[in-house]
Amino acid sequence: MTSRIDLSSSRLELDGTPAVLLCSSVFPFRLPADQWAHRLDLVRDSGYRMIDLYVHWGFHEQEPGVIDLDSEQRDLRRFLALAQERELLVMARPGPYICSETDGGGLPWWLHGDAPTAPSALRTTDPDYLAAVDRWFTAVMPVLADAQTTRGGPVALVQIENELDFFDCPDPEAYMTHLAERARGAGIEVPLIACAGQGDLAGASGDAPGVVPTVNLYPADSSTTFDEETRHYARELGDRDLPLLVTETNRVHRTLRREILAGARLVAPYLQTSGFDHLVLPSAGNWGDPGNLMTHDYDFDGYLTPDGRRRPEYDEARDLTATLTAWGGRLAAAAPVPLDPAAVADTTGGPVVGGALALPGGGTIVGPAALGAEELPVRLRSASGIELAASVPAGACPFWSLDVPLDPWGAPGTLRVATAELTGVESGPEGLSLTFTGGDSSEVRLAVPTAGGGEELLELRGPGRAATLQAATAVSIRIGEPGPRLADPEPVLHAAGGELLPAPAVEDLLDARPVPEGALPGAEALGLADGRVAAELEVPAGASGLLLLGAADLVRVSVDSADGAGGHRGVHGTHGAPIRVPLGPASAHRVQVTAEIWGRANFDDARLPALRLGAGRGLGTVLAIHGSTDLTDLWEVRELPDRRARGRLDQPPLRGLGGWSSANPGRPVRYGRTVPAPDGGSAQVLVLHGLTEPVRVAVGGAAEQLVTPGSPVVLLPTGAPAEVEVLAPHVPGGLLERVELLAVRPPRVTALRTVREEDLAARLTERAPAAGAGAPLPREGLRLDAGERLLVRLDAAPATAGPGRLLELAGEDVEVTVLVGGRRVSRHVLGAPAVSGGDAHRSWIPAGWSDGDPDDVLLLVEALGAGGGMFGGARRAAVPR
């Protein structure tokens, strides 16, 4: 096992030997513990030598101060031991923040929203936040320290934080220095690294002493400029006397090859080993328009599927690692250079994309990349004048050879050109043997000196063998075809029948909580990491609607009205943006609002309230609308964007908000007006309808707040006039449509209920009737009315060879929760709101998920749309795991 990793200018060394490392993500919180060894075996067998290990703080510290690193699914020491047994190095990433499209980016739920333990700011030097981080580091860092390479273990790198340059940290140097000092104080001796998500090395690492900046690169795989971008970071880090470590990137091996050719010494494609969120919540992310719910299926098409099957990219991994092994330290110590058009040219006249490595002692590895769907015809020219026509297969980036001296391998001579990929080198007393992999059109040409001072030329085209006859040192070459492909076949899915069971009212399965006297508490204040929060409200006559602010994630609204205008008002997934529910003002209403937690934001996106990092979940602020006034016009224009502007105007003109026309579009204009106090103790909300650009709003001289098109509301003080100023750009064509002032009051809360996800799954299972008690599920599917729920039990599957199950769920505008053995397996939003990540339709029931029958599957199906939804049934396949 490696005992030392050293980082220097453009070089990574393992025990003194230059190396290029390929690294696959393997996240134990997304895999059943009894399958950890299987995935690590596959990573090792792919030729990758390192794994990327996120240690999920929120998963290990589910309650403040109770840190579990030892139970079966959280046994960090066992996981590290399994990696060590397979001689896999580990890049450990214990956060505190990890992103990973998981609940809160890995930050525990009790640091969010209105939880009593929530700090005033995350990922900063806020003392309450750092106190929680220090407790986590005090627990996790000694476990990693004991498993370091310097102590005979597998941990070679430890990352602190994650892509901090995406986050507006006010003092990254102080913050990262604190984390580094705590890590070193806990015994970490191996290099500490910090990854930049968008290339800001100082912003990511804080330039904290002893912290090595790394880069995460996510190009379009078809980018023609990516090679130079990667070389740029190799130069930047070389100037710091460091190598380029790419700690996250795409999964396509053509792209990984281009990174190696551009000088990367560590290449860690993110999520080569896929997983599934059985045990943690996914996140609410910003991959939609702008928000999305991440799928439980955590799969970005890596070389292993969530259930552990090998994809074709797995064979690409074995091909790449074979050539890296063959070249060894020569490649790992080579200098990245652009492709020389005199040496590699596109025969059609276009530029050639890719890169090259200048080998120490002479010679070049060239890597032309074929980005399109067709093969790329090229011409190679060696320094000795040999010209060779070749074709780069579509989607490939081969490592070919030009003018490579054989001396470092123990034989005189030169490998003048090879359009087959070097995959084996054997050198000994009997001479030098080189093995290449290529097709019928591949060629290898060598020149080897003879004992009499002449030169023997050795040429081979296509698969076969050739050897020198007169050379002073025997040299042989072999071109072999690619080895057997190991990608596994796709499982065959079959329709799964089922029966419809009477669905219990989910609201009846919730636990009563004390009714609050003031504002509704958030989920975190109620101690809820996951599950649902429901409130029953009384809205008096005269209210024209309800306004929900900050409610997340899936918000269900049902109205019971004396005037007959009740009913279910759909499910809203607005990520905390305002939800306005019209009501008939002639009568009183009873309203039930339920918020289901999908997962907290893993990123910090100001466009929607619940996409902010640290934003809570729950019902938010619920207000009844009792009046409306148009405030579009009569705003003072107090500061101009024009050259004549000199501070605030003494005699401001009046315009509609956003209506000042200027020759400087995009520059800010300051508008202001006094909003009179509301009548009768109401609060007021300013709504900027049709807002097209973000603006800054200050109320009563307080700090400016950002107001975005996705959430164009401002809550004004209760019972007093409000001085409102808006700093807005001049937008030709219109900043907004109109400004509305709402008079609002909180409705009376008559009941508050909550349920944890674990309890809901158990109660639904307990109350489900026995098999045979329902009607057959129609083959054509079933239409659900707005607010309707169904409980479906799938029929038992026929006897099969595999103990695991894959499900494919069909439907539109429904949510489906998969339950097995009284436990939640996964949740699926089919249709709106937007989902991203893996396959929203796919569920994986791992082997051994429950003690009961893996085919005793219950599906809770809930309509999401205001017009209902459609459930189209399920298909199923057996899988080995």
Secondary structure, 3 states (H helix, E strand, C coil): CCCCEEEECCEEEECCEECCEEEEECCHHHCCHHHHHHHHHHHHHHCCCEEEEECCHHHHCCECCECCCCCHHHCHHHHHHHHHHCCCEEEEECCCCCCCCEHHHHCCHHHCCCCCCCCCCCCCCCHHHHHHHHHHHHHHHHHHHHCEHHHCCCEEEEECCCCHHHCCCCCHHHHHHHHHHHHHHCCCCCCEEEEECCCCHHHHHCCCCCEEEEEEECCCCCCCCHHHHHHHHHHHHHHCCCCEEEEEECCCHHHHHHHHHCCEEEEEECCCECEECCCCCECEECCCCCCEEECCEECCCCCECCCCCECHHHHHHHHHHHHHHHHCHHHHCCEEECCCCCCEEECCCCCCEEEEEECCCCCEEEEEECCCCCCEEEEEECCCCCEEEEEECCCCCCCEEEEEECHHHCCCCEEEEECCEEEEEEEECCEEEEEEECCCCCEEEEEEEECCCCEEEEEEECCEEEECCCECCCEEEEEECCCCCCCCCCCCCEEECEEEECCCCHHHHCEEECCCCCCCCCCCCCCCCCEEEEEEEEECCCCCEEEEECCECEEEEEEEECCCCCEEEEEECCCCCCEEEECCCCCCEEEEEEEEECCCECCCCCCCHHHCCCCCCECCEEEEEEEEEECCCCEEEEECCCCCCCCCCCCCCEECCCCCCCCCCCCEEEEEEEECCCCCCCEEEEEEECCCCCEEEEECCCCCEEEECCECEEEECCCCCEEEEEEEECCCCCCCCEEEEEEEECCEEEEEEEECHHHHHHHHHHHCCCCCCCEECCCCCEEECCCCEEEEEECCCCCCCCCEEEEEEEEECEEEEEEECCEEEEEEEECCCCEECCCCCEEEECCCCCCCCCCCEEEEEEECECCEEEEEEEEEEEECC
